[in-house]
Amino acid sequence: MVDDDIRGSLEAILPQLDERPLFGLILGSGLSDLAEVVENALVVETSDLPGYPHGTVQGHQGRLVFGRLEGVPIVFVQGRLHMYEGHSLSSATFPIRLLAALGVSRMIVTNAAGGIRASFAPGTLMWITDHINMAFRGPHTNRTPDRRSHPYDLNWTKRAKSIADELGIQTEEGTYIWTLGPSYETRAEIRMFAGLGADAVGMSTVPEVLEASQRGIKVLGLSTITNHAAGLGHESLNHEEVLEVGRQVKTKLQQLIRALVRDTESH
Ligand code: HPA
């Protein structure tokens, strides 16, 4: 079933596509440039799509980039919609619901996150194996069964880790904790989060992953650690360093995404 609010966007996109995307990529802060890998790109400005919510955050321009990668029809979403911008849950999950309606069945959700585990220096790549919802919100569902207590595809994650190993790209696994933001956490909050078992902290991803998994989309989550979380590194956190680390890991991530997309053809 297609939600009413995405119908206008869907109708605007479909006539422009030669084929429907199977694979989706949500690009986090500082990671928009990853979409450069798309071949024969069709770039759709989200401001041209009826009903598509508008984002405001620097490093998050609103575009959908359709095309192929390694022979697989794909769509990259540039310009994530955060709840701290004032978006409701249904706005924040709009891109996911649109991708699901377009036929996407696998999705990699990326983000920038603060490292809580002491060994997570800026530049660390972490597969998200589980999350803690510290915003205590989540998309409503009346679907059964409710798949949302295990939203990350752990078989795919395991495979992804071994693909990264083969490429010589070091990756870690861990638990992501979602805060509403937009303020960075206090040192006391980070101490609490560490005690709860969180390895990385960020202000996104969880609503999208809950929505996608509930719609039967296989989800792989990947955090780029852009800074030590509050109290664990230098004193002041800022958005510019988040963007800078994104630029530094770009080539590695592009290589990894390419290999992951190629691999999904085989299983
Ligand atoms: N906290 C929350 N969100 C973030 C951080 C952080 O330290 N770094 C990047 N996104």
Boltz pocket constraint, residues with backbone or C-beta under 6 A from the ligand:
constraints:
  - pocket:
      binder: B
      contacts: [[A, 112], [A, 113], [A, 114], [A, 115], [A, 183], [A, 184], [A, 185], [A, 201], [A, 202], [A, 203], [A, 224], [A, 226], [A, 227], [A, 228], [A, 229], [A, 230], [A, 237], [A, 242]]
      max_distance: 6.0
